[in-house]
Amino acid sequence: MSTLSKHLDERDILLGLKAASKREVFEAIGQHMQALHGISAESVASALHRREAAGSTALGCGVAIPHARVNELERIRLLYLRLAPALVFDSPDGEPVSDIVALMVPAPATQEHLDVLAHVASLFSEKAFRKALHTCEEPGQVMEVIANWPH
């Protein structure tokens, strides 16, 4: 099992999300976390927003990895979102973001969360990986690509 699939549930893959701003993205993540995992939407959205205010989490190449500590969490949670259309996200290359991997970790954070963040950044830096994900039309297909991608 890959590091990514260990922390990503198929129900936490949202394809074709429409959002007009980072705030809307973070609110959608918060609402999803509340509906599926019972974590306060407000605490998730505000934690992600606070982290983003400290500096953009966009990597470039259409990818952002917003991440934050969320006190209510008992374990690391990942969400994969594909935005449609892509959104301006203060990327270092100026490109809009279509792939978002939200990483939420319990407080206090551990070395594991840094390892997951590094793994996600490395994986999404691969053009072939992003291209494979973009061919997926269903969350199950995304999980299959992630699970079978050479690590």
Stockholm file with secondary structure:
# STOCKHOLM 1.0

chainA/1-151         MSTLSKHLDERDILLGLKAASKREVFEAIGQHMQALHGISAESVASALHRREAAGSTALGCGVAIPHARVNELERIRLLYLRLAPALVFDSPDGEPVSDIVALMVPAPATQEHLDVLAHVASLFSEKAFRKALHTCEEPGQVMEVIANWPH
#=GR chainA/1-151 SS CCHHHHHEEEEEEEEEECCSSHHHHHHHHHHHHHHHHCCCHHHHHHHHHHHHHTSCCEEETTEECCEEECTTCSSCEEEEEEEEEEECCCCTTCCCEEEEEEEEECSSCCHHHHHHHHHHHHHHTCHHHHHHHHTCCSHHHHHHHHHHSCC
#=GC SS_cons         CCHHHHHEEEEEEEEEECCSSHHHHHHHHHHHHHHHHCCCHHHHHHHHHHHHHTSCCEEETTEECCEEECTTCSSCEEEEEEEEEEECCCCTTCCCEEEEEEEEECSSCCHHHHHHHHHHHHHHTCHHHHHHHHTCCSHHHHHHHHHHSCC
//
